């Protein structure tokens, strides 16, 4: 087996592990991560699992593209204030040291992007 034969399996296992660790969380539980500068916003148009895998693999090209487009960004003070007022709910996963979050449209129902996660 060559390294390229093994890679899809490794990525598949990584995706499955990240998927299993993805859950919903309230803003109030995320505030300490925001204060520490570890909170990363992922837009609803971007697949949270794809971003988490790219972060895990240190895929600078993909991450840079998302950062440039604004699809992925550090959480701003304005976002934090709004989400605090709403006690918003997010899909979240951890890729140390980062906590990746994506707004959830419904508290108990994944968004159409999120249905790919489960």
MOPAC internal coordinates of N, CA, C and O (Angstrom, degrees):
PM7 1SCF
backbone

  N    0.0000 0     0.00 0     0.00 0    0    0    0
  C    1.4437 1     0.00 0     0.00 0    1    0    0
  C    1.5254 1   108.61 1     0.00 0    2    1    0
  O    1.2310 1   120.44 1   -49.22 1    3    2    1
  N    1.3221 1   116.77 1   130.78 1    3    2    1
  C    1.4620 1   121.11 1   178.85 1    5    3    2
  C    1.5180 1   109.31 1   -87.70 1    6    5    3
  O    1.2310 1   121.35 1   -12.59 1    7    6    5
  N    1.3147 1   115.03 1   167.41 1    7    6    5
  C    1.4766 1   119.87 1   179.06 1    9    7    6
  C    1.5253 1   110.51 1   -60.95 1   10    9    7
  O    1.2310 1   120.29 1   142.17 1   11   10    9
  N    1.3526 1   117.05 1   -37.83 1   11   10    9
  C    1.4619 1   119.25 1  -179.03 1   13   11   10
  C    1.5249 1   111.31 1   -68.82 1   14   13   11
  O    1.2310 1   119.73 1   150.97 1   15   14   13
  N    1.3558 1   118.11 1   -29.03 1   15   14   13
  C    1.4564 1   120.80 1   175.41 1   17   15   14
  C    1.5243 1   110.84 1   -68.22 1   18   17   15
  O    1.2310 1   120.68 1   146.27 1   19   18   17
  N    1.3118 1   116.31 1   -33.73 1   19   18   17
  C    1.4598 1   121.54 1  -176.52 1   21   19   18
  C    1.5265 1   112.48 1   -80.65 1   22   21   19
  O    1.2310 1   120.13 1   149.77 1   23   22   21
  N    1.3203 1   117.35 1   -30.23 1   23   22   21
  C    1.4647 1   121.53 1  -173.62 1   25   23   22
  C    1.5209 1   114.34 1   -55.69 1   26   25   23
  O    1.2310 1   118.56 1   130.95 1   27   26   25
  N    1.3469 1   120.34 1   -49.05 1   27   26   25
  C    1.4674 1   118.23 1  -179.73 1   29   27   26
  C    1.5223 1   112.54 1   -57.86 1   30   29   27
  O    1.2310 1   119.89 1   144.16 1   31   30   29
  N    1.3192 1   117.81 1   -35.84 1   31   30   29
  C    1.4477 1   120.98 1   177.73 1   33   31   30
  C    1.5243 1   109.95 1   -64.74 1   34   33   31
  O    1.2310 1   120.50 1   135.23 1   35   34   33
  N    1.3291 1   116.66 1   -44.77 1   35   34   33
  C    1.4605 1   120.61 1   178.69 1   37   35   34
  C    1.5293 1   111.03 1   -60.71 1   38   37   35
  O    1.2310 1   120.26 1   135.71 1   39   38   37
  N    1.3297 1   117.11 1   -44.29 1   39   38   37
  C    1.4553 1   120.88 1   179.10 1   41   39   38
  C    1.5317 1   109.69 1   -66.13 1   42   41   39
  O    1.2310 1   120.68 1   140.60 1   43   42   41
  N    1.3134 1   116.31 1   -39.40 1   43   42   41
  C    1.4611 1   120.19 1   178.00 1   45   43   42
  C    1.5189 1   111.91 1   -62.15 1   46   45   43
  O    1.2310 1   120.69 1   137.66 1   47   46   45
  N    1.3200 1   116.29 1   -42.34 1   47   46   45
  C    1.4622 1   120.90 1   178.17 1   49   47   46
  C    1.5314 1   109.77 1   -65.69 1   50   49   47
  O    1.2310 1   120.47 1   136.46 1   51   50   49
  N    1.3260 1   116.70 1   -43.54 1   51   50   49
  C    1.4602 1   121.15 1   178.10 1   53   51   50
  C    1.5270 1   110.60 1   -59.49 1   54   53   51
  O    1.2310 1   120.22 1   132.19 1   55   54   53
  N    1.3422 1   117.19 1   -47.81 1   55   54   53
  C    1.4699 1   121.26 1   178.96 1   57   55   54
  C    1.5257 1   110.86 1   -59.05 1   58   57   55
  O    1.2310 1   120.74 1   136.09 1   59   58   57
  N    1.3274 1   116.19 1   -43.91 1   59   58   57
  C    1.4683 1   120.14 1  -179.53 1   61   59   58
  C    1.5242 1   111.09 1   -63.58 1   62   61   59
  O    1.2310 1   120.49 1   137.71 1   63   62   61
  N    1.3201 1   116.66 1   -42.29 1   63   62   61
  C    1.4679 1   120.45 1   179.07 1   65   63   62
  C    1.5203 1   111.35 1   -63.68 1   66   65   63
  O    1.2310 1   120.69 1   134.74 1   67   66   65
  N    1.3251 1   116.29 1   -45.26 1   67   66   65
  C    1.4706 1   119.81 1   179.12 1   69   67   66
  C    1.5291 1   109.85 1   -64.06 1   70   69   67
  O    1.2310 1   120.59 1   137.19 1   71   70   69
  N    1.3178 1   116.48 1   -42.81 1   71   70   69
  C    1.4571 1   120.89 1   178.43 1   73   71   70
  C    1.5272 1   111.15 1   -57.41 1   74   73   71
  O    1.2310 1   120.54 1   136.22 1   75   74   73
  N    1.3231 1   116.57 1   -43.78 1   75   74   73
  C    1.4603 1   121.09 1   179.98 1   77   75   74
  C    1.5224 1   112.71 1   -65.53 1   78   77   75
  O    1.2310 1   120.15 1   156.77 1   79   78   77
  N    1.3272 1   117.31 1   -23.23 1   79   78   77
  C    1.4583 1   121.81 1  -179.04 1   81   79   78
  C    1.5227 1   113.22 1   -98.29 1   82   81   79
  O    1.2310 1   120.41 1  -174.94 1   83   82   81
  N    1.3268 1   116.83 1     5.06 1   83   82   81
  C    1.4561 1   121.99 1   179.58 1   85   83   82
  C    1.5288 1   109.33 1   -89.83 1   86   85   83
  O    1.2310 1   121.12 1   -47.09 1   87   86   85
  N    1.3389 1   115.46 1   132.91 1   87   86   85
  C    1.4631 1   119.33 1   179.59 1   89   87   86
  C    1.5219 1   110.54 1  -152.59 1   90   89   87
  O    1.2310 1   121.36 1    -7.70 1   91   90   89
  N    1.3135 1   115.01 1   172.30 1   91   90   89
  C    1.4579 1   119.72 1   176.96 1   93   91   90
  C    1.5175 1   109.99 1   -88.87 1   94   93   91
  O    1.2310 1   121.70 1   -31.90 1   95   94   93
  N    1.3422 1   114.36 1   148.10 1   95   94   93
  C    1.4612 1   120.65 1  -177.61 1   97   95   94
  C    1.5358 1   108.85 1  -151.39 1   98   97   95
  O    1.2310 1   120.73 1   -33.39 1   99   98   97
  N    1.3157 1   116.20 1   146.61 1   99   98   97
  C    1.4716 1   121.94 1   178.13 1  101   99   98
  C    1.5249 1   110.10 1   -82.25 1  102  101   99
  O    1.2310 1   121.18 1   -26.15 1  103  102  101
  N    1.3164 1   115.35 1   153.85 1  103  102  101
  C    1.4629 1   120.54 1   178.06 1  105  103  102
  C    1.5247 1   111.25 1   -56.26 1  106  105  103
  O    1.2310 1   120.32 1   139.96 1  107  106  105
  N    1.3182 1   117.00 1   -40.04 1  107  106  105
  C    1.4687 1   119.48 1  -177.11 1  109  107  106
  C    1.5281 1   111.70 1   -56.73 1  110  109  107
  O    1.2310 1   120.31 1   149.80 1  111  110  109
  N    1.3219 1   117.01 1   -30.20 1  111  110  109
  C    1.4615 1   120.65 1   178.93 1  113  111  110
  C    1.5352 1   112.34 1   -83.16 1  114  113  111
  O    1.2310 1   120.53 1   167.97 1  115  114  113
  N    1.3227 1   116.59 1   -12.03 1  115  114  113
  C    1.4661 1   121.55 1  -178.19 1  117  115  114
  C    1.5266 1   113.44 1   -98.37 1  118  117  115
  O    1.2310 1   120.23 1   167.15 1  119  118  117
  N    1.3269 1   117.16 1   -12.85 1  119  118  117
  C    1.4646 1   120.81 1  -173.25 1  121  119  118
  C    1.5179 1   113.58 1   -57.18 1  122  121  119
  O    1.2310 1   119.78 1   143.03 1  123  122  121
  N    1.3203 1   118.02 1   -36.97 1  123  122  121
  C    1.4770 1   119.72 1  -179.26 1  125  123  122
  C    1.5250 1   110.87 1   -66.25 1  126  125  123
  O    1.2310 1   120.06 1   146.87 1  127  126  125
  N    1.3352 1   117.48 1   -33.13 1  127  126  125
  C    1.4624 1   120.28 1   177.52 1  129  127  126
  C    1.5286 1   110.74 1   -71.69 1  130  129  127
  O    1.2310 1   120.84 1   144.19 1  131  130  129
  N    1.3451 1   116.00 1   -35.81 1  131  130  129
  C    1.4617 1   120.14 1   174.64 1  133  131  130
  C    1.5249 1   109.53 1   -62.40 1  134  133  131
  O    1.2310 1   120.42 1   133.36 1  135  134  133
  N    1.3285 1   116.80 1   -46.64 1  135  134  133
  C    1.4652 1   121.29 1  -179.74 1  137  135  134
  C    1.5235 1   111.15 1   -60.39 1  138  137  135
  O    1.2310 1   119.86 1   146.51 1  139  138  137
  N    1.3151 1   117.88 1   -33.49 1  139  138  137
  C    1.4627 1   121.86 1   179.42 1  141  139  138
  C    1.5131 1   114.16 1   -81.96 1  142  141  139
  O    1.2310 1   120.24 1   173.47 1  143  142  141
  N    1.3518 1   117.14 1    -6.53 1  143  142  141
  C    1.4565 1   121.05 1   179.60 1  145  143  142
  C    1.5226 1   114.18 1    79.92 1  146  145  143
  O    1.2310 1   119.87 1  -160.61 1  147  146  145
  N    1.3258 1   117.86 1    19.39 1  147  146  145
  C    1.4618 1   122.15 1  -175.51 1  149  147  146
  C    1.5171 1   114.16 1  -103.05 1  150  149  147
  O    1.2310 1   120.01 1  -179.85 1  151  150  149
  N    1.3286 1   117.58 1     0.15 1  151  150  149
  C    1.4598 1   121.17 1  -173.35 1  153  151  150
  C    1.5231 1   110.90 1   -91.55 1  154  153  151
  O    1.2310 1   120.86 1   -53.20 1  155  154  153
  N    1.3309 1   115.97 1   126.80 1  155  154  153
  C    1.4663 1   122.73 1  -178.84 1  157  155  154
  C    1.5272 1   109.01 1  -118.99 1  158  157  155
  O    1.2310 1   121.04 1   -54.38 1  159  158  157
  N    1.3246 1   115.62 1   125.62 1  159  158  157
  C    1.4611 1   123.10 1   178.33 1  161  159  158
  C    1.5266 1   109.95 1   -85.70 1  162  161  159
  O    1.2310 1   120.85 1   -44.31 1  163  162  161
  N    1.3285 1   115.99 1   135.69 1  163  162  161
  C    1.4601 1   123.00 1   174.19 1  165  163  162
  C    1.5268 1   106.65 1  -121.56 1  166  165  163
  O    1.2310 1   120.04 1   -56.24 1  167  166  165
  N    1.3298 1   117.52 1   123.76 1  167  166  165
  C    1.4633 1   120.94 1  -177.08 1  169  167  166
  C    1.5284 1   110.97 1   -63.76 1  170  169  167
  O    1.2310 1   121.20 1   -22.03 1  171  170  169
  N    1.3138 1   115.31 1   157.97 1  171  170  169
  C    1.4633 1   121.27 1   179.90 1  173  171  170
  C    1.5246 1   112.40 1   -65.83 1  174  173  171
  O    1.2310 1   120.38 1   159.50 1  175  174  173
  N    1.3218 1   116.88 1   -20.50 1  175  174  173
  C    1.4628 1   121.00 1  -179.70 1  177  175  174
  C    1.5304 1   112.51 1   -82.30 1  178  177  175
  O    1.2310 1   120.31 1   173.35 1  179  178  177
  N    1.3176 1   117.01 1    -6.65 1  179  178  177
  C    1.4644 1   122.26 1  -176.52 1  181  179  178
  C    1.5216 1   108.75 1  -113.47 1  182  181  179
  O    1.2310 1   120.53 1   -40.47 1  183  182  181
  N    1.3144 1   116.60 1   139.53 1  183  182  181
  C    1.4566 1   120.87 1  -179.11 1  185  183  182
  C    1.5320 1   109.80 1   -74.41 1  186  185  183
  O    1.2310 1   120.79 1   -62.23 1  187  186  185
  N    1.3167 1   116.09 1   117.77 1  187  186  185
  C    1.4641 1   122.09 1  -178.51 1  189  187  186
  C    1.5234 1   111.72 1   -57.41 1  190  189  187
  O    1.2310 1   120.54 1   140.34 1  191  190  189
  N    1.3041 1   116.58 1   -39.66 1  191  190  189
  C    1.4626 1   120.92 1  -179.43 1  193  191  190
  C    1.5240 1   111.31 1   -65.21 1  194  193  191
  O    1.2310 1   120.04 1   139.51 1  195  194  193
  N    1.3318 1   117.53 1   -40.49 1  195  194  193
  C    1.4686 1   120.78 1   176.96 1  197  195  194
  C    1.5268 1   110.93 1   -60.79 1  198  197  195
  O    1.2310 1   120.86 1   137.44 1  199  198  197
  N    1.3218 1   115.97 1   -42.56 1  199  198  197
  C    1.4641 1   120.57 1  -179.75 1  201  199  198
  C    1.5297 1   110.33 1   -65.84 1  202  201  199
  O    1.2310 1   120.55 1   136.00 1  203  202  201
  N    1.3147 1   116.56 1   -44.00 1  203  202  201
  C    1.4633 1   120.25 1  -179.65 1  205  203  202
  C    1.5307 1   111.24 1   -61.97 1  206  205  203
  O    1.2310 1   120.17 1   139.26 1  207  206  205
  N    1.3210 1   117.28 1   -40.74 1  207  206  205
  C    1.4668 1   120.77 1   178.13 1  209  207  206
  C    1.5236 1   109.68 1   -64.64 1  210  209  207
  O    1.2310 1   120.19 1   135.67 1  211  210  209
  N    1.3257 1   117.25 1   -44.33 1  211  210  209
  C    1.4691 1   120.78 1   179.64 1  213  211  210
  C    1.5315 1   110.89 1   -61.91 1  214  213  211
  O    1.2310 1   119.98 1   137.90 1  215  214  213
  N    1.3249 1   117.65 1   -42.10 1  215  214  213
  C    1.4689 1   121.17 1   176.53 1  217  215  214
  C    1.5226 1   109.90 1   -62.20 1  218  217  215
  O    1.2310 1   120.31 1   135.32 1  219  218  217
  N    1.3231 1   117.01 1   -44.68 1  219  218  217
  C    1.4695 1   121.49 1  -179.09 1  221  219  218
  C    1.5139 1   112.31 1   -60.80 1  222  221  219
  O    1.2310 1   120.83 1   143.35 1  223  222  221
  N    1.3312 1   116.02 1   -36.65 1  223  222  221
  C    1.4598 1   120.95 1  -177.88 1  225  223  222
  C    1.5248 1   112.46 1   -91.66 1  226  225  223
  O    1.2310 1   120.56 1  -176.04 1  227  226  225
  N    1.3234 1   116.53 1     3.96 1  227  226  225
  C    1.4584 1   121.94 1  -177.99 1  229  227  226
  C    1.5325 1   111.04 1    52.31 1  230  229  227
  O    1.2310 1   121.39 1  -134.62 1  231  230  229
  N    1.3417 1   114.94 1    45.38 1  231  230  229
  C    1.4652 1   122.14 1   179.83 1  233  231  230
  C    1.5319 1   108.72 1   -80.40 1  234  233  231
  O    1.2310 1   121.19 1   -93.16 1  235  234  233
  N    1.3188 1   115.34 1    86.84 1  235  234  233
  C    1.4625 1   121.51 1  -174.06 1  237  235  234
  C    1.5248 1   113.05 1   -60.36 1  238  237  235
  O    1.2310 1   119.75 1   144.60 1  239  238  237
  N    1.3342 1   118.08 1   -35.40 1  239  238  237
  C    1.4643 1   120.95 1  -179.37 1  241  239  238
  C    1.5267 1   111.56 1   -63.37 1  242  241  239
  O    1.2310 1   120.43 1   129.43 1  243  242  241
  N    1.3248 1   116.79 1   -50.57 1  243  242  241
  C    1.4648 1   120.26 1  -179.84 1  245  243  242
  C    1.5255 1   111.22 1   -64.88 1  246  245  243
  O    1.2310 1   120.69 1   132.68 1  247  246  245
  N    1.3294 1   116.28 1   -47.32 1  247  246  245
  C    1.4633 1   119.96 1  -177.76 1  249  247  246
  C    1.5264 1   110.33 1   -62.18 1  250  249  247
  O    1.2310 1   120.30 1   137.63 1  251  250  249
  N    1.3152 1   117.04 1   -42.37 1  251  250  249
  C    1.4609 1   121.24 1   179.09 1  253  251  250
  C    1.5313 1   111.16 1   -61.54 1  254  253  251
  O    1.2310 1   120.32 1   139.28 1  255  254  253
  N    1.3190 1   116.99 1   -40.72 1  255  254  253
  C    1.4751 1   121.40 1   178.28 1  257  255  254
  C    1.5291 1   110.04 1   -60.90 1  258  257  255
  O    1.2310 1   120.80 1   133.52 1  259  258  257
  N    1.3252 1   116.08 1   -46.48 1  259  258  257
  C    1.4719 1   119.65 1  -179.94 1  261  259  258
  C    1.5227 1   111.65 1   -66.35 1  262  261  259
  O    1.2310 1   120.07 1   140.75 1  263  262  261
  N    1.3290 1   117.47 1   -39.25 1  263  262  261
  C    1.4627 1   120.56 1   178.49 1  265  263  262
  C    1.5250 1   110.71 1   -64.30 1  266  265  263
  O    1.2310 1   120.59 1   137.25 1  267  266  265
  N    1.3233 1   116.47 1   -42.75 1  267  266  265
  C    1.4622 1   121.32 1  -179.72 1  269  267  266
  C    1.5224 1   111.42 1   -63.94 1  270  269  267
  O    1.2310 1   120.56 1   140.09 1  271  270  269
  N    1.3242 1   116.53 1   -39.91 1  271  270  269
  C    1.4655 1   121.00 1  -177.98 1  273  271  270
  C    1.5338 1   112.69 1   -78.66 1  274  273  271
  O    1.2310 1   120.44 1   164.78 1  275  274  273
  N    1.3331 1   116.77 1   -15.22 1  275  274  273
  C    1.4591 1   120.82 1  -177.35 1  277  275  274
  C    1.5222 1   113.04 1    87.26 1  278  277  275
  O    1.2310 1   120.11 1  -178.38 1  279  278  277
  N    1.3289 1   117.39 1     1.62 1  279  278  277
  C    1.4671 1   120.49 1   178.52 1  281  279  278
  C    1.5295 1   111.25 1   -67.44 1  282  281  279
  O    1.2310 1   120.80 1   153.88 1  283  282  281
  N    1.3259 1   116.07 1   -26.12 1  283  282  281
  C    1.4574 1   123.35 1   177.40 1  285  283  282
  C    1.5255 1   106.90 1  -131.59 1  286  285  283
  O    1.2310 1   120.45 1   -46.11 1  287  286  285
  N    1.3390 1   116.74 1   133.89 1  287  286  285
  C    1.4667 1   119.96 1  -178.24 1  289  287  286
  C    1.5208 1   109.58 1  -161.37 1  290  289  287
  O    1.2310 1   121.38 1   -22.19 1  291  290  289
  N    1.3326 1   114.97 1   157.81 1  291  290  289
  C    1.4679 1   118.58 1   170.15 1  293  291  290
  C    1.5295 1   106.45 1   -65.73 1  294  293  291
  O    1.2310 1   120.85 1   -33.71 1  295  294  293
  N    1.3114 1   115.98 1   146.29 1  295  294  293
  C    1.4610 1   121.04 1  -179.35 1  297  295  294
  C    1.5268 1   108.92 1   -68.30 1  298  297  295
  O    1.2310 1   121.15 1   -48.80 1  299  298  297
  N    1.3324 1   115.41 1   131.20 1  299  298  297
  C    1.4646 1   120.90 1  -179.28 1  301  299  298
  C    1.5284 1   110.45 1   -85.88 1  302  301  299
  O    1.2310 1   121.25 1   -17.61 1  303  302  301
  N    1.3292 1   115.22 1   162.39 1  303  302  301
  C    1.4611 1   120.26 1   176.22 1  305  303  302
  C    1.5282 1   110.83 1   -59.81 1  306  305  303
  O    1.2310 1   120.48 1   141.28 1  307  306  305
  N    1.3420 1   116.68 1   -38.72 1  307  306  305
  C    1.4686 1   120.89 1  -179.33 1  309  307  306
  C    1.5273 1   110.70 1   -64.24 1  310  309  307
  O    1.2310 1   120.39 1   136.03 1  311  310  309
  N    1.3323 1   116.86 1   -43.97 1  311  310  309
  C    1.4622 1   120.06 1   177.37 1  313  311  310
  C    1.5294 1   109.73 1   -60.96 1  314  313  311
  O    1.2310 1   120.67 1   134.39 1  315  314  313
  N    1.3256 1   116.33 1   -45.61 1  315  314  313
  C    1.4624 1   120.67 1  -178.14 1  317  315  314
  C    1.5278 1   111.04 1   -59.61 1  318  317  315
  O    1.2310 1   120.17 1   137.25 1  319  318  317
  N    1.3148 1   117.27 1   -42.75 1  319  318  317
  C    1.4709 1   120.71 1   179.42 1  321  319  318
  C    1.5208 1   111.00 1   -62.93 1  322  321  319
  O    1.2310 1   120.82 1   134.84 1  323  322  321
  N    1.3402 1   116.03 1   -45.16 1  323  322  321
  C    1.4592 1   120.32 1  -179.59 1  325  323  322
  C    1.5299 1   110.18 1   -63.29 1  326  325  323
  O    1.2310 1   120.08 1   132.37 1  327  326  325
  N    1.3184 1   117.45 1   -47.63 1  327  326  325
  C    1.4548 1   121.54 1  -177.66 1  329  327  326
  C    1.5245 1   111.59 1   -66.90 1  330  329  327
  O    1.2310 1   120.34 1   148.09 1  331  330  329
  N    1.3387 1   116.96 1   -31.91 1  331  330  329
  C    1.4651 1   120.35 1   175.96 1  333  331  330
  C    1.5272 1   109.74 1   -65.09 1  334  333  331
  O    1.2310 1   120.53 1   134.60 1  335  334  333
  N    1.3307 1   116.59 1   -45.40 1  335  334  333
  C    1.4653 1   121.12 1  -179.61 1  337  335  334
  C    1.5328 1   111.21 1   -61.63 1  338  337  335
  O    1.2310 1   120.75 1   144.70 1  339  338  337
  N    1.3255 1   116.17 1   -35.30 1  339  338  337
  C    1.4709 1   121.04 1  -177.99 1  341  339  338
  C    1.5294 1   112.98 1   -90.73 1  342  341  339
  O    1.2310 1   119.83 1   167.87 1  343  342  341
  N    1.3369 1   117.93 1   -12.13 1  343  342  341
  C    1.4689 1   123.65 1  -166.01 1  345  343  342
  C    1.5276 1   108.46 1    42.98 1  346  345  343
  O    1.2310 1   121.94 1  -124.25 1  347  346  345
  N    1.3201 1   113.90 1    55.75 1  347  346  345
  C    1.4624 1   122.87 1  -175.61 1  349  347  346
  C    1.5262 1   111.38 1   -60.20 1  350  349  347
  O    1.2310 1   121.74 1   -22.23 1  351  350  349
  N    1.3233 1   114.27 1   157.77 1  351  350  349
  C    1.4630 1   121.82 1   178.67 1  353  351  350
  C    1.5277 1   108.49 1  -112.92 1  354  353  351
  O    1.2310 1   121.07 1   -39.64 1  355  354  353
  N    1.3274 1   115.56 1   140.36 1  355  354  353
  C    1.4625 1   122.22 1  -175.92 1  357  355  354
  C    1.5158 1   111.36 1  -131.18 1  358  357  355
  O    1.2310 1   121.47 1   -24.05 1  359  358  357
  N    1.3267 1   114.79 1   155.95 1  359  358  357
  C    1.4573 1   121.49 1   161.18 1  361  359  358
  C    1.5120 1   105.13 1   -84.38 1  362  361  359
  O    1.2310 1   120.00 1   -40.65 1  363  362  361
  N    1.3070 1   117.61 1   139.35 1  363  362  361
  C    1.4533 1   120.65 1  -174.96 1  365  363  362
  C    1.5196 1   111.53 1  -145.12 1  366  365  363
  O    1.2310 1   121.60 1   -32.64 1  367  366  365
  N    1.3324 1   114.54 1   147.36 1  367  366  365
  C    1.4507 1   121.36 1   172.63 1  369  367  366
  C    1.5243 1   107.97 1  -148.90 1  370  369  367
  O    1.2310 1   120.69 1   -24.48 1  371  370  369
  N    1.3106 1   116.30 1   155.52 1  371  370  369
  C    1.4552 1   121.17 1  -177.22 1  373  371  370
  C    1.5197 1   109.45 1  -108.29 1  374  373  371
  O    1.2310 1   121.37 1   -50.82 1  375  374  373
  N    1.3356 1   114.98 1   129.18 1  375  374  373
  C    1.4616 1   123.15 1   168.95 1  377  375  374
  C    1.5204 1   103.45 1  -128.06 1  378  377  375
  O    1.2310 1   121.13 1   -87.17 1  379  378  377
  N    1.3207 1   115.45 1    92.83 1  379  378  377
  C    1.4656 1   121.27 1  -170.83 1  381  379  378
  C    1.5172 1   111.94 1   -49.36 1  382  381  379
  O    1.2310 1   120.86 1   -46.42 1  383  382  381
  N    1.3286 1   115.96 1   133.58 1  383  382  381
  C    1.4658 1   128.90 1     5.78 1  385  383  382
  C    1.5203 1   113.12 1   -89.58 1  386  385  383
  O    1.2310 1   119.96 1  -175.31 1  387  386  385
  N    1.3179 1   117.67 1     4.69 1  387  386  385
  C    1.4589 1   121.94 1  -172.06 1  389  387  386
  C    1.5206 1   112.55 1   -87.88 1  390  389  387
  O    1.2310 1   121.65 1   -30.89 1  391  390  389
  N    1.3384 1   114.44 1   149.11 1  391  390  389
  C    1.4530 1   122.26 1   168.99 1  393  391  390
  C    1.5239 1   105.01 1  -115.17 1  394  393  391
  O    1.2310 1   120.73 1   -65.76 1  395  394  393
  N    1.3227 1   116.20 1   114.24 1  395  394  393
  C    1.4593 1   122.02 1  -179.02 1  397  395  394
  C    1.5227 1   108.78 1   -92.07 1  398  397  395
  O    1.2310 1   120.74 1   -48.18 1  399  398  397
  N    1.3365 1   116.18 1   131.82 1  399  398  397
  C    1.4598 1   120.33 1  -179.33 1  401  399  398
  C    1.5177 1   110.47 1  -129.82 1  402  401  399
  O    1.2310 1   121.57 1   -30.23 1  403  402  401
  N    1.3211 1   114.61 1   149.77 1  403  402  401
  C    1.4561 1   121.72 1   176.59 1  405  403  402
  C    1.5234 1   107.49 1  -140.08 1  406  405  403
  O    1.2310 1   119.96 1   -51.69 1  407  406  405
  N    1.3401 1   117.69 1   128.31 1  407  406  405
  C    1.4645 1   119.26 1  -179.24 1  409  407  406
  C    1.5271 1   111.65 1   -55.59 1  410  409  407
  O    1.2310 1   121.47 1   -40.80 1  411  410  409
  N    1.3160 1   114.80 1   139.20 1  411  410  409
  C    1.4600 1   121.63 1   176.69 1  413  411  410
  C    1.5167 1   107.67 1  -102.11 1  414  413  411
  O    1.2310 1   120.85 1   -51.41 1  415  414  413
  N    1.3091 1   115.99 1   128.59 1  415  414  413
  C    1.4646 1   119.17 1  -178.63 1  417  415  414
  C    1.5266 1   111.78 1   -72.45 1  418  417  415
  O    1.2310 1   119.99 1   143.62 1  419  418  417
  N    1.3033 1   117.63 1   -36.38 1  419  418  417
  C    1.4599 1   123.27 1   178.97 1  421  419  418
  C    1.5237 1   108.33 1  -125.46 1  422  421  419
  O    1.2310 1   119.17 1   -43.64 1  423  422  421
  N    1.3144 1   119.19 1   136.36 1  423  422  421
  C    1.4537 1   121.05 1  -177.32 1  425  423  422
  C    1.5224 1   114.90 1   -55.43 1  426  425  423
  O    1.2310 1   119.51 1   141.41 1  427  426  425
  N    1.3229 1   118.53 1   -38.59 1  427  426  425
  C    1.4576 1   120.10 1  -174.58 1  429  427  426
  C    1.5242 1   113.70 1  -111.73 1  430  429  427
  O    1.2310 1   120.01 1  -179.13 1  431  430  429
  N    1.3308 1   117.59 1     0.87 1  431  430  429
  C    1.4525 1   120.38 1  -176.25 1  433  431  430
  C    1.5130 1   109.81 1  -122.61 1  434  433  431
  O    1.2310 1   119.95 1   -55.12 1  435  434  433
  N    1.3297 1   117.70 1   124.88 1  435  434  433
  C    1.4776 1   119.65 1   177.39 1  437  435  434
  C    1.5181 1   110.85 1   -61.99 1  438  437  435
  O    1.2310 1   120.40 1   -30.56 1  439  438  437
  N    1.3430 1   116.83 1   149.44 1  439  438  437
  C    1.4501 1   120.84 1   172.62 1  441  439  438
  C    1.5101 1   108.01 1   -68.89 1  442  441  439
  O    1.2310 1   119.81 1   -10.59 1  443  442  441
  N    1.3263 1   117.97 1   169.41 1  443  442  441
  C    1.4621 1   120.16 1  -179.74 1  445  443  442
  C    1.5236 1   111.01 1   -58.62 1  446  445  443
  O    1.2310 1   119.69 1   144.71 1  447  446  445
  N    1.3384 1   118.19 1   -35.29 1  447  446  445
  C    1.4611 1   120.82 1   176.74 1  449  447  446
  C    1.5208 1   110.11 1   -65.93 1  450  449  447
  O    1.2310 1   120.36 1   143.18 1  451  450  449
  N    1.3204 1   116.92 1   -36.82 1  451  450  449
  C    1.4421 1   121.17 1  -174.46 1  453  451  450
  C    1.5248 1   113.01 1   -76.10 1  454  453  451
  O    1.2310 1   119.77 1   159.41 1  455  454  453
  N    1.3243 1   118.05 1   -20.59 1  455  454  453
  C    1.4567 1   118.40 1   179.97 1  457  455  454
  C    1.5235 1   110.57 1   -62.54 1  458  457  455
  O    1.2310 1   120.11 1   159.47 1  459  458  457
  N    1.3147 1   117.39 1   -20.53 1  459  458  457
  C    1.4627 1   121.05 1   177.13 1  461  459  458
  C    1.5220 1   110.59 1   -72.54 1  462  461  459
  O    1.2310 1   119.70 1   162.40 1  463  462  461
  N    1.3146 1   118.17 1   -17.60 1  463  462  461
  C    1.4521 1   121.40 1  -177.28 1  465  463  462
  C    1.5268 1   111.98 1   -77.95 1  466  465  463
  O    1.2310 1   120.00 1   149.00 1  467  466  465
  N    1.3092 1   117.61 1   -31.00 1  467  466  465
  C    1.4691 1   118.92 1  -171.70 1  469  467  466
  C    1.4940 1   112.62 1  -114.79 1  470  469  467
  O    1.2310 1   120.10 1   180.00 1  471  470  469

